[in-house]
């Protein structure tokens, strides 16, 4: 039997070393990006990922200021921590990557609470509700899922409306996917598509461009939005949950609803299947 040269690593050690090397980036990544309320206070700001083109949730004004429902809530959370907020406007598809790579500390970014997303990020308790709908011309009949097959439908790629239209429309339906809410809405008002998967607030923007022509046709799903942090970050998750409970109880959330949504605060569920509100 051939002897191993003295001082050289065994095959077992080489394999073990390789496995550790592969695991190291993930371990370092989690350690490098893990953040607590104390660390946020120490660095002097809260970096928030938000949508930049999706009113009333998150949008940039003509003066360059980040505004909207999510912006108001995030600003309140910054005040709770005693730090200013730095907003990073994000498209639908790069919200989760911006969080998991450490580009932002937290997402207040119209994040619908979906089980598949809960595998990648940690949701807080819900703080707002929304409904995913199909928008179409008033002159056209769209009463069933099968009726969608007659139309070319636009959606924001990777958003909840993309999932719902894809799931419910006939397999022969032409679905065009756009990089964000604003491009998908523009596709409808410019005639590139005949119908649009969106949420209940899209109509406000569509009415400004082509008043009186479109309406909500089908309702697919009621959704709740939560703030997102990275998996395993218990302290910041707990701080956000305490904050959400506080603004529900003291009326601050209703003030924000009155400003942006014009409806009473929704009744929120205590749990959602496949989604934990508390980091483990």
Buried (B, 14 or more C-beta within 10 A) or exposed (E): EEEEEEEEEEEEEEEEEEEEEEEEEEEEBBEEBBBBBEEBEEEEBBBBBBBBBBBBBBBBEEEEEBBBBBBBBBBBBBEBBEBEBBBBBBBBBBBBEBBBEBBBBBBBBBBBBBEEBBEEBBBBBBBBBBBBBBBBBEEBEBEEBEBBBBBBBBBBBBBBBBBBBBEBBEEEBEBBBBBBBBBBBBBBBEEBBBBBBBBBBBBEBBBEEEEEBBBBBBEBBEBBBBBBBBBEBBBBBBBBBEBBEBBBEEEBBBBBBEEBBEEEBBEBBEEBEEBEBEBE
